[in-house]
Amino acid sequence: TPRPSSAGRTTLHVGGIPPEFAAKDLRDLCRGLWGVVDVRRPQDGARRGYGFIEFSCPEAAKQALQELERRDARFSFSFARTKPSGW
């Protein structure tokens, strides 16, 4: 299915994250990617099954999306629809 336009987007959504996968593990997943600014795992008492990776520019986010999809099939990766609150 076609993806929504990535123009101007700098944040990736990572889905399918198990509860035991901490923010540190998500940061480790980003090791070697260009332009990572921030990594977040939302929590309300328990870890949710998703996280966000923010990049310095749209080009870095697009390149990272392609790299992560090749590198790790355990999770789903897509451009975040809106910037997560609290950033």
C-alpha positions as CSV (number, residue, x, y, z in Angstrom):
1,T,0.0,0.0,0.0
2,P,1.3,3.5,-0.7
3,R,2.7,5.4,2.2
4,P,1.6,9.0,3.1
5,S,4.1,11.6,1.8
6,S,7.2,11.9,3.9
7,A,7.9,15.5,2.8
8,G,9.1,17.5,5.8
9,R,8.7,14.7,8.3
10,T,11.5,14.1,10.7
11,T,10.0,11.6,13.2
12,L,9.7,7.8,12.7
13,H,7.1,5.6,14.5
14,V,8.4,2.2,15.5
15,G,5.7,-0.4,16.2
16,G,5.6,-3.9,17.5
17,I,8.0,-3.3,20.4
18,P,7.7,-5.8,23.2
19,P,7.3,-4.5,26.8
20,E,10.8,-5.7,27.8
21,F,12.4,-3.6,25.1
22,A,13.6,-0.4,26.9
23,A,14.4,3.0,25.5
24,K,18.0,2.1,25.7
25,D,17.4,-0.9,23.4
26,L,15.6,1.4,21.0
27,R,18.6,3.8,21.1
28,D,20.9,0.8,20.4
29,L,18.7,0.0,17.4
30,C,19.5,3.5,16.0
31,R,23.3,3.1,16.4
32,G,25.0,4.1,13.2
33,L,22.1,6.0,11.8
34,W,22.7,9.6,10.6
35,G,21.0,12.5,12.3
36,V,19.3,10.9,15.3
37,V,18.2,13.7,17.7
38,D,15.9,11.9,20.2
39,V,14.5,8.4,21.0
40,R,11.3,8.0,23.1
41,R,9.2,5.1,24.4
42,P,5.8,6.4,25.8
43,Q,4.9,5.0,29.2
44,D,1.8,5.2,31.4
45,G,2.9,2.8,34.1
46,A,3.7,0.1,31.6
47,R,5.6,0.3,28.4
48,R,3.5,0.6,25.3
49,G,4.2,-1.3,22.1
50,Y,5.7,1.6,20.1
51,G,8.3,4.4,20.2
52,F,9.5,7.3,18.2
53,I,12.9,8.3,16.7
54,E,13.4,12.0,15.8
55,F,15.9,13.0,13.2
56,S,17.6,16.3,12.4
57,C,16.1,16.6,8.9
58,P,13.7,14.8,6.6
59,E,16.5,13.3,4.5
60,A,18.0,11.6,7.6
61,A,14.6,10.2,8.6
62,K,13.9,8.9,5.0
63,Q,17.4,7.3,4.9
64,A,16.9,5.8,8.4
65,L,13.5,4.3,7.5
66,Q,15.0,2.5,4.5
67,E,17.9,1.2,6.6
68,L,15.8,0.1,9.5
69,E,13.4,-1.8,7.3
70,R,16.3,-3.7,5.8
71,R,18.1,-4.2,9.1
72,D,15.3,-5.3,11.5
73,A,12.1,-7.2,10.5
74,R,10.9,-7.5,14.2
75,F,9.3,-4.1,14.2
76,S,7.3,-1.9,11.8
77,F,8.7,1.5,10.8
78,S,6.8,4.4,9.3
79,F,6.7,8.2,9.4
80,A,4.9,9.5,12.4
81,R,1.7,11.2,11.6
82,T,2.3,14.1,14.0
83,K,5.1,15.0,16.3
84,P,4.5,13.2,19.7
85,S,3.4,15.5,22.5
86,G,6.1,16.4,25.0
87,W,8.9,16.8,22.4
